[in-house]
Amino acid sequence: MPSLVLIFLALLGLVSADPVVTSDKIKVFLFGAPAFYSEVGVDVRNNTCLSLDNNLIDGRVKSVLVGGHDVWLVQARKDQWYCVLWDNYDCQGTNDQRLFVPGGENNLGTAGWGSRVHGIQCFNPGDDDYGNP
């Protein structure tokens, strides 16, 4: 039975019942402009293309956080997950059609990718600690 503290924190939204990082999936948080209006969290399975087709944030992504809803959670991660953002829905193409996000956070405007994200593909190359911070 979960403790009353965990139940209280879950009700406040401070603890998620769904883990953000596991060995076979990672949650990617996409932020559009304006950020307060457009935010989507998607689960991406290991080495699987997730198309944003029919998603309200498709083509509007301005920044991304991989494996946490805020920068501090992303920086505290101990896993080896990384993601590739694609400017197509099939997650295929050449180097100019993809952007690697190795550290888990990125302002896409600085990379010239302000509205090009249409597909996401994430990879887990190792079996490290998957405990969520």
C-alpha positions in Angstrom: 0.0 0.0 0.0 1.5 3.4 -1.0 2.3 5.8 1.8 0.1 8.8 2.4 3.0 11.1 1.5 3.3 9.6 -2.0 -0.4 9.8 -2.5 -0.4 13.5 -1.4 2.5 14.3 -3.7 0.8 12.4 -6.6 -2.3 14.5 -6.1 -0.2 17.7 -6.2 1.4 16.5 -9.5 4.9 16.2 -7.9 5.2 12.4 -8.3 4.1 10.6 -11.5 2.5 7.2 -11.3 4.0 6.5 -14.8 7.8 6.4 -14.8 9.5 8.9 -17.1 12.4 6.7 -17.9 12.5 2.9 -18.1 14.6 0.4 -20.0 12.3 0.3 -23.0 10.7 3.8 -23.1 11.4 7.4 -22.3 9.0 10.4 -22.0 9.9 13.4 -24.2 8.4 16.7 -23.4 7.8 19.0 -26.4 7.2 22.7 -25.9 5.8 25.1 -28.5 5.4 28.8 -28.6 4.0 30.3 -26.5 5.2 27.7 -24.0 2.3 28.1 -21.6 -0.1 27.3 -24.4 1.5 24.3 -26.1 3.1 21.5 -24.2 2.9 17.8 -25.0 4.5 14.8 -23.3 4.9 11.7 -25.4 6.2 8.2 -24.6 8.9 7.0 -27.1 9.8 3.3 -27.2 13.4 2.3 -27.7 14.5 2.5 -31.4 10.9 3.2 -32.6 9.8 6.1 -34.8 7.1 8.2 -33.2 5.4 10.4 -35.8 3.8 13.6 -34.6 1.3 13.5 -37.5 -2.1 14.4 -36.2 -0.6 15.8 -33.0 -1.4 19.4 -32.1 2.3 20.3 -31.6 3.4 18.9 -35.0 5.6 21.5 -36.7 5.4 23.9 -33.7 8.1 22.4 -31.4 10.5 25.1 -30.1 12.3 23.2 -27.3 12.5 19.7 -25.9 13.2 18.0 -22.6 14.1 14.3 -22.8 13.4 12.2 -19.6 12.0 14.9 -17.4 9.5 17.7 -17.2 12.1 20.3 -16.1 15.8 21.0 -16.7 16.8 19.8 -13.2 15.2 16.4 -13.6 16.8 16.0 -17.0 20.2 16.8 -15.7 19.8 14.4 -12.8 19.2 11.4 -15.1 21.8 8.6 -14.9 20.7 6.6 -18.0 22.2 6.6 -21.5 19.1 7.5 -23.5 19.4 9.9 -26.4 16.9 11.0 -29.1 17.0 12.1 -32.7 14.5 14.6 -34.0 13.4 14.3 -37.6 12.0 16.8 -40.1 9.8 14.0 -41.5 7.2 11.5 -40.2 9.2 8.3 -41.1 12.4 9.0 -39.1 14.5 8.4 -42.2 16.9 10.5 -44.2 20.2 12.3 -44.3 22.1 14.2 -41.7 20.4 17.5 -42.7 17.0 15.9 -41.9 17.8 15.0 -38.3 19.0 16.6 -35.1 20.6 14.6 -32.2 19.6 15.5 -28.7 22.3 13.7 -26.6 22.0 15.5 -23.3 18.3 15.5 -23.0 17.5 19.2 -23.4 17.6 21.6 -26.3 16.5 25.0 -27.5 15.7 24.2 -31.1 15.9 27.8 -32.2 19.6 27.9 -31.6 20.0 24.9 -33.9 17.8 26.4 -36.7 15.2 23.7 -36.0 12.4 26.0 -34.7 9.5 24.3 -36.5 11.0 21.3 -38.3 10.2 18.5 -35.8 7.8 15.9 -37.2 9.2 12.7 -35.9 11.1 11.5 -32.8 13.3 8.4 -32.4 15.0 7.6 -29.1 17.7 5.0 -28.3 18.8 3.3 -25.1 22.4 2.0 -25.8 23.0 0.7 -22.2 21.5 -0.8 -19.1 22.3 1.8 -16.5 20.2 3.0 -13.6 16.6 3.7 -14.7 15.5 5.1 -11.4 13.8 8.4 -11.9 15.4 11.3 -10.0 
